[in-house]
Amino acid sequence: MIDRIKAGSFRDFIAELKSCYVILGDQQLYRGYCVLLAKIHATELYLMPADASRLLCDEMRLVADAIAAVVKPWKMNYECLGNSEPHVHWHLLPRYETDEMRRGPIWLRPESERKVILDENDRRALIGSIRSQLAARFHDARIPPG
């Protein structure tokens, strides 16, 4: 994914920050779901240099704030698992009161239900809104136009 982001061919790329890349996730049942991919390759957060892991956490907090400003969730879930992809990355999952499974982990819901694909106009609008919020929080971010 990171190679595709660097090549400019990742369709759901949102922004490049100092420590990570931000992409729109494929499980838009949780509207605003994004993934942060660390720029430094490490399989565990504790294996990253301390300054790099702190910066990643600081940026994750601000990205979560930006997402929340757009989608107004009831709760934001943060996941850093890495079992299937051994590279530090964070899943930011907005949760909503209207979700009857809101008190349980998302993986209790079948993946086929979680992987909601947005129509093109909605996808672009959501990415644009998140980018605008990120631009207000990160003045040195690489945020593509439009």
N, C-alpha and C positions, 0 to 999 in steps of 0.2 A: 504494500500500500504506500509506504513512504517513497519508494522509487517512483510510483505513479504521481504522487503529490509533487515531488521535485520536478518531474517532467511536465507538469501542468496538465496531466490527463486524468486526474481523479475528479470525477463529476461532482461529488459532494464535499469537496474541500471548502472550508469556511475561512480559516486564517492560519498564518504562521506566527507563533509567538517566540520569545527567546528560547524557551525550553521544550516547546512541543508544537505539534500540528493539531488543529481542531477540525474535525470532520462531522458531518451530519450522519448519525447512525441509521441503520436500516430497520430499526424496530420502532417506527413512528406511531405505533399504538400508544406509545409514551411520547406524546408530541413534544419535540424539542430535544429528544435524546441525541446526545453527542458523544464522541470519543476523542480523547486527548492521547496522542501518540508521542511518547518521549523522543526527543532528538538523540539523546545519548542512548546507545544500546546497553541495556542491562536486563537481566532476567528477574531481578528482585529490586525493590525500592532501596533496601538496605545495602545493596551492592553499588549503588550510584554514589558519586561524591556528595558529601553532605550539602554543600552549597547548591548543587544541581537539584537534589531532591527537594530542598526547601523552596527553590524557585519554582519547580514544577507544582508543588502544593499551593504556593501563593497564586500562581497563574490559574490553577484549577478552581480555587475559591472565586476568583474574579470571573472566570468563564461561567461557573455555576450562577453567579449573580446576574450575569448578562442573559443567560438562558431564562432564568426566573423572571427577569424584567419583561421578557417577550411572552412567555407562556403561562405565567402566574400559577405555578404548581402548588399543591397542598404540601408536598414534601419533595426534597431532592435526594435521590439515592446515589451513592458513590461506590463503584466496584473496581477493584484492581485484582483480577484473578490470575490470568496468565497461564492457566493450565493448557489451553489449546494453542495459544500464541505466546511463546516465551520471550516477550519483550514488554517492558513496563508501559502500560497504557491504562487509562482510566475511562470507565463508562460513567457518564453523568445521565441519570435517568429521572426525569421529572415524573412524579406520581401525582395522581389526582383523586380527589374525594369521590368522584363518580365511578372509579374503578372498584368493582366489587371484590377484587383480590388485592386491594391496596395495602393490606397489613402483612401480606406474604411476599416472599422473594419472587422476582419476575419469572424465574425459570419454572415455577409451578404452572404457569400458563404455557400451553404448547407453542413452540417456536413459530409454527405456521400462523398462529393468531397474532403473535407479537410483530412479525415482519410485515408491517403495513407500508406499502409504497404510496407516497403522496403523488397527486397529479402534478404535472410539471409546473403549473402556475403557483400552486400552493407550496411546492418544494422551493422554488425560487424566492417566493415571498418570505418563507420561514428563514432560509439562509440569509437573505438580505436583512431581515430584522435582527438576527443574531449578530451579523457583521456590524451593523450600526451600533449595537450595544457594546460590542467588543472595541470598536474604534473609539468610543467614549472612555473606555477604561485603559486601553493600551495604545499610547500615542506612537509607539515604535513598532507596532505589529505590521506584518505584511498581509493586507486584506485586499483581495482582488476587487476591482470595481464591479458594480452591478451585481 
